[in-house]
Every structure is written in C-alpha cells, then in structure tokens.
C-alpha cells in the first residue's frame, strides 16, 4: 500500500509542476482543475467557468485513488462560486452518487473528501451534482452543476485463467511448432491506464517439449517426433503476469494436460521367432489347435494385425484367422491328421499391419515373420474302412447262406491290431443277413423277396481286438434284384385295319410290348412270328430294335369277301435271365378303301356306304335318331306325371264333395231311385223320367235328352249329364256332384262299369258276376239278360 501512495504522490507532483498535460475531460463543454488546489468555479449561469489558477486548468472532473488506506479522509477537490466573497454568505451542497456516504463537502469552504476506500473494479466513477445556496434564505444562488469523480486504478488484480485447467492433445511424431492450444488470462484492472492489465505469458513447467507465445498464449510443440510409446501424458504450467511482465507485476498460473495421440508408426513384432504346438491326430477338422501373437505398440485401429500362412508345408492342412479382440492368430485344422502318415509340420506365419501409414514406410516393412512347428501326437484310433459306404446286389429267392459281398477295415495305428466285424442289430432287426466277424463277408440269413422289400440299409461295425471300445461304422446298402418271372406282352390288345389294296412291304401296324418285371436297366424286347406262322404267306414282322416291331404284308391285294379277318401269332421275348417269352395274337381286319388308302367300308359301314352315305353322314343320322328318342321318352314321362296330378285332384274333389241323405236307399231292389240303364245304354232312353231322390217344389219341365252316339267317351257323357243337371232347377246344388258307377282311372280296382269298354256289349262276358255274391245278383241278372237279348238279335 505504501507503493501505491508513493506513486499517487509522484503523479500529483508532476501535474502540479505542469510536466504532464491534463487528461481530456469527459465532456467537451466543461473541465476540472488539477493543481495544488482542485477547484471547480461555478459561474453565474450555472456553467463551470474555465479559470487559470496557479498554472493549472479548471475541469469538471476529479480523481480519487482506489484502495486509499490513509488515516485521514482523502481530499478530492474544492467547489467555488463567483458569488462567494468569503464572508460565509454562500453555502455549498452535494448531491448524487455516494454523496454523504462516500463523499462529503465542507458547506463553507466547498472542500470535498472521500471518507471510504474505493475499488475501481466495483465502480469506476461517480456522478454528482453541486449547488451554491444562500446561507440565510437557503435559496440557490446558482443552478446545479454536474461533475464526475473518477476512481483512479492501481494494480491490485492479478491475471486469472477463467477456463483452466486445460486439456489438449496432439498427434505423436508431430513436427516442432505444431499447434496444441491457445489459452487466455483476464486482468480486472483498467486496460486503458498504465500497464496494470497488460499480460505476458510464460511457461513454468513443460520445457523443452512445449512453448507458449508470450503475447497470444498459443501453446506449440517445441520438439519434433515425440513418441507416444515413450511418454504419452505431459503436464504444462503456464504463467500470466501483468505490468508487461516487469518486476512488481501480479501473476496467475494454470495447468494444461497434453496427451500425445497415437499414429500408426509401429510395425507388429513377434515376441519369439519359433512357436511349438502339439496336436493329437484325432483332432477334428475346423477345430482350433493353438494361438500365436505378435505385439504392436500402437493402440486402437492402428494395432490391428492380420495373420497369414506362407505357402509351404502346412498351407493345405492348417489355416489361420485373426482374433480382433485379443489380436492373436488362431491356427485351425483344415484336413484330418494322420500320425502314421506325417508326424510333424513346419511352416511360417506373417503378421501384417493392415493400415500402414505412408509417412513411416521409411522405417521398414510393417510386418514380421515367425516359424510354427506342429508336432502330431499318436492316438489309438478305431479301424478305418476301405470305403465310406458299400453297395451290394443280390437276386431275390437265392438260397440262404449265399455270400453277397464283403467289407474291409484295418487298424491304421502302429500296433496294427486285428479287426472284428458285426452287424448293428438296430439296422437289421429281422436278421436277414449275417457277417463273418473275421473276414467281413456278408451272407443272406433268410429268403429275400423283391416284391416285399427291394432294398436293405444296414450298418457294419468294426472293432479292434486290442481295444474293443474303439468302434467304427460304415453304411451298407443291399439291393434286391428282380428275377425275370414274367414274359413281355402287348402293351394293348392290338387290332389293325388293312386296305384291300395293301402292297408288299407296306407297314400297316407298329406294335410295342411291356414287362411286369422291374429290370434295373431299360428292357430289350425281341419280336418274331411263331413257328407255325413262320411260313405265313400273307404277313411278316420286322423287329425295329427299339422295343417296337412293324407288321408288313407279304403280297399285293387282299379280298374282304374271301377273308375279312386274319389272326397273326407274334412271339415276344425279353433279354433278362432267364429269358421269358409269350405268344400274342394280332387281329388284322381287311377293309375297303379308295385309291388314296382312306377306309370306306369295314363291318357295319358296308350297309350304308353303297347308298352313297359317307361316315360323317352316318354319324349325323345316328345323332338325330338319338335326339328323337330322348324327346319321346321325355314326352311320355311328362304325360304320366300330369295324369298322376289329375288323379290326385279328382280324388280330393270326391272326398270334399260328399252328399249325405237322411233316408236309406232300398239297396239292389230299389230301382226307382235312379235308372242305371241310363248310364249303361244312353242311346236306348227315349223319354226322360223324373228324379225320385229329390222332391221337386214346382212342376218339373220336360227335359230333352241328347242321345249319345255309340263309342262316345265317358267323359263327354258325364259333361253332358252335368249340363242337364245344371239347367234343372230341381237338381241338387251345382257344386254338389253325385257320381255313380264310375271309379276313375286311378282306382286300384279299376272301374266296375263297362262304360269304358271300347268293344260292343255283345263281346263282353258277364258270367263272372254270379261269383261275386248276393250283393251282385241283380247286376248279374241284368247283364245276363242283356247278353241273351243280344244273341237273339244276332240270330234274327
């Protein structure tokens, strides 16, 4: 604090002697006085008046030192009015920022003092108002005048790094001067006054690796080719000092942690030149058998390594892959190992950096090579069959115990132990086969039938005598072959047609054959004529060699009238063992043809062809006949259906219209109720008789009966009687129909009347009525009498 006070005193002396030019005022219209006495003179119009006082200038601005620690209040300046004559008639007042609390004024003399220590960083200046008033009346003698008290800065704040500590990184092997980071320190002092806020940077720790620019604070590398693998982390301490770095300035420090990032500047390196591995010969293919590793000092992606086997001894037997996690090379087996065949392998492996950096190629190749020696360990193995599978053929129905084949296995180990064979019982539960345990021959143990089972799949086991637990298995397929049991036959029953004008050598028919057996290959059939037909003068056969044969005439011209059908016996034989053959008969029909060979007549067609009808015309005629027959059948069926419906309606009418009378009829003796002869012989009725079953209310008019001709249908007669009853007022109601002596067509017993008979009465024989009992006695007498009369008339 003593230094601050001395500096303030020195500045005051310089200003008082006129050695320094006063600072420019804040306002162009006013000024303040600085000298032995700081006076602001107030003019009558209230505007500060410029006045020379002891070689100084009068301003409207005062200065006060910050952080003043003296025992007396710090003198700031003095107010003075032109109207003040020094007799105490004028009094001064002070208003504004800090008036009374920080700044005080002597009312009589106008002296201003600061009663508190001020901090420029908290408030750099204060704006106040001064006024001169009359001591007695307290009235202003001049208007208020505004002025400023500025806190003059001292170097009381050190630079600070607001963002520290800092973290930065730079790639390793970077050249000297590579940019790392820029840091900035802040000084709270006034940058416009002196050097209190002028900061200079320097490095306290981190040399000789890094440097810092003293003005800008930029940190750079000071050495080239710094290696991350040697040292990765650096801690650098930077200092910021004010007062331009001069002695007495205040300083602040910060820490910068700098990390060297990795670049791919290191090749992979094997820890040793030779790797020894031991692998049992029983190791399965694709299994891992060992690991080798090369080290790369880099990290991350730059540490990736690809492994490969150099072409040589183990290229086709072994393979290698890269483990991306552990960065090891995994050696795996590509082919089965055999100790007896090869006991060791030696090959080389390359470890290659897959992402080389071209900037460091001059350092050498980014790969390394090591030798791998693999020793095969002998393992007691099961016997090995000579084939991966066996296929055997056997004919059906062969004798039991017949050998059909053999399997062979041997011990590949040095001991060369004998082998024993057996059949897996789970694959031959019915025990159709047996095997010789010493030589491995397989024989039948039962009669085989191809039609029952055509193929057997069994498994044969082979065990070492020295170690029965070592077992190997091989599949054996036994195919049952078909024995030639069936003779070939025609594929279809053949019947061919041949023209009468057929010529010698002309193929009239091509035939083929089939066999019920199932040969393993395509069958070969042979065709020939039977021995008795070998000298046939009419036809011969030509074997085409492709399981077909052609039939050819041996002469020109055949007559249908002489012989219409020829039967040709053909012998067909196969080529299997034993050879089977059969005789099949081919029917050849002779037909009439035109000059072009088109068949005109054969069998039934000969009836129609002389008329001049072609085959198409005959087909059309047959279709028309069939259509007509269908129409007739449908018409008859519809008619019968319609009659059934009419009968049902008639029956319903009869049931629904029943007339009941209170009086009982006289039976067969009552001949007055209705004249039955009217129904039987309507043409013999001459006059109409009155009805006796209904009593007429009025005189019944005489009705004319229309005489019906003989052979008139009964329906017309009934219609006629209905019309008469409808016109008769004495007849029952029109909707009540009394039907007599007519049973209808649908009655099971049919009609008892002879009205439907289409023959004459004289042709009827009524003698059977006497056999019907007493109820029909009257009826029998009537018809027998009629028969007698008719005979008499005929005699006359």
DANOR-V127242 format. One line per field, one symbol per residue. phi: phi as a letter, one per 20 degrees, with the letter a starting at -180 (. if undefined). A space follows every 50 residues. Layout:
phi=???
//
This chain:
phi=.fffffffffffffffemfdffffffdfebbcecrfcecdeeefenegdf bfcllddeddbdccfflfdffdgefdrcdbdfeeenenedcdcccofmfn eddccefeenfdceecfdcffebfbcdccdbdcffeemefebffcebcdd eefcfdcefcefdffdcbbbffmfffnffdaddcdddffffecmdfdedc ebdebpeeecccffeemeecfdcelfdffebddcddddddcelmnffnfe cccbdceddeeecedcefcffbecddcdcffefffmefdrccbddcffcm ffefcddbefgrfdfeeccccdefeeldeeecedcfecffebebccbdce ddffcfeffdfffpfebbccdddddeefcfdffdffcfbcccdbffmfff nffdrbdccbeeffflffccdbdfffebfelfcccffedmfdcfdbfdcf fecebdcccddcceffbffeccccfcddeeefefddefcgfbfebddcff efdfnefdaddccbcffdffcffcdcdbefffdfefeeccccfencmcbd ecfdbencdfffbedcddfdedcddedffdbbdcddeddececefenffd bbmffffefffoeeffffffffffffffffffffffffffffffffffff ffffffdddddfeefemffedefbeffffecffefdcedffdecefecff ffdeeefefgmfffffffffffffffeefefggfeddedclcenfeffem eeedfefeefffeeddffffeeoffdffffffffffffffffffff
//
